[in-house]
Amino acid sequence: MAVSDDCARQRSIIESLVADFKNLTTATDRTEKQLAALKAARADPQTIASVEERLSAEQEQLAETAVAGKSAVEEYQGECVDRPLPAGATEFLTTGAPASGPGTGGAAGRS
């Protein structure tokens, strides 16, 4: 029973990481679009710098989430051999990050 409880806990962690990554990808895509619009409009350099800083922080969070996801999936696979991975989790192993669907701006390249 302890193994079953641990597998359920690990599965929950992975599902949370997949959701976090998708949300971060959405936020990063929005920030990238905002930055492009600001540059096209030749906005104030301080405003552009602020958005660039936010984008950099979001990309760092994406990378950290991808690493955590890969680690969690590998642990799950080692301990819960007979159980399927949660939806989206296999992407942590193949690209380092779950695909977030159309308009993600290349999430796999961010890991």
C-alpha positions in Angstrom: 0.0 0.0 0.0 2.9 2.4 0.7 4.1 2.0 -2.9 0.6 2.8 -4.2 0.4 5.9 -2.0 3.8 7.1 -3.1 2.9 6.5 -6.8 -0.3 8.5 -6.3 1.7 11.3 -4.7 4.3 11.3 -7.5 1.6 11.3 -10.1 0.0 14.3 -8.5 3.3 16.1 -8.6 3.8 15.4 -12.2 0.3 16.5 -13.1 1.0 19.8 -11.3 4.3 20.3 -13.1 2.6 19.7 -16.5 -0.1 22.2 -15.6 2.5 24.7 -14.3 4.5 24.4 -17.5 1.5 24.9 -19.7 0.6 28.0 -17.7 4.1 29.4 -17.8 4.3 28.8 -21.6 1.1 30.8 -22.0 2.5 33.6 -19.9 5.8 33.6 -21.8 4.1 33.6 -25.2 2.0 36.7 -24.1 5.2 38.4 -22.9 7.0 37.7 -26.2 4.1 39.2 -28.1 4.0 42.2 -25.8 7.8 42.7 -26.3 7.5 42.5 -30.0 4.7 45.0 -30.0 6.7 47.4 -27.8 9.7 47.1 -30.1 7.6 47.7 -33.2 6.1 50.7 -31.6 9.6 52.0 -30.5 8.4 52.2 -26.9 10.4 53.7 -24.1 13.7 51.8 -23.6 12.9 51.4 -19.9 9.6 49.8 -20.7 11.2 47.4 -23.2 13.9 46.5 -20.7 11.3 45.8 -18.0 9.4 43.4 -20.3 12.7 41.8 -21.4 13.5 41.2 -17.8 10.1 39.6 -17.1 10.5 37.4 -20.2 13.9 36.2 -19.0 12.5 35.3 -15.6 9.6 33.5 -17.2 11.9 31.5 -19.5 14.1 30.6 -16.5 11.0 29.3 -14.7 10.1 27.3 -17.8 13.5 25.7 -17.8 13.4 24.9 -14.1 9.9 23.4 -14.4 11.1 21.2 -17.3 14.1 19.9 -15.3 11.8 19.2 -12.3 9.3 17.5 -14.6 12.0 15.3 -16.1 13.3 14.3 -12.7 9.8 13.6 -11.4 8.9 11.4 -14.4 12.1 9.5 -14.2 11.5 8.8 -10.5 7.9 7.8 -11.2 9.0 5.4 -13.9 11.6 3.8 -11.6 9.2 3.3 -8.7 5.8 2.9 -10.4 6.9 0.6 -13.3 3.5 -0.9 -14.0 1.6 2.4 -14.1 1.1 4.7 -17.0 2.4 8.3 -16.9 0.0 11.2 -16.5 -1.1 13.0 -19.6 1.7 15.3 -21.0 4.4 13.7 -18.8 6.2 11.8 -21.6 7.0 15.2 -23.2 9.3 15.9 -20.2 11.4 13.0 -21.4 11.4 13.6 -25.1 11.7 17.4 -25.3 12.2 18.5 -21.8 8.8 20.1 -21.7 5.2 19.2 -22.3 3.8 20.5 -25.5 1.2 23.2 -24.9 -0.7 23.1 -28.1 -0.8 25.6 -31.0 0.6 29.0 -30.4 3.2 27.9 -27.8 6.0 29.7 -29.6 8.1 26.5 -29.6 7.9 25.3 -26.0 10.2 22.4 -26.7 13.0 24.8 -27.6 12.7 26.5 -24.2 13.9 23.6 -22.1 
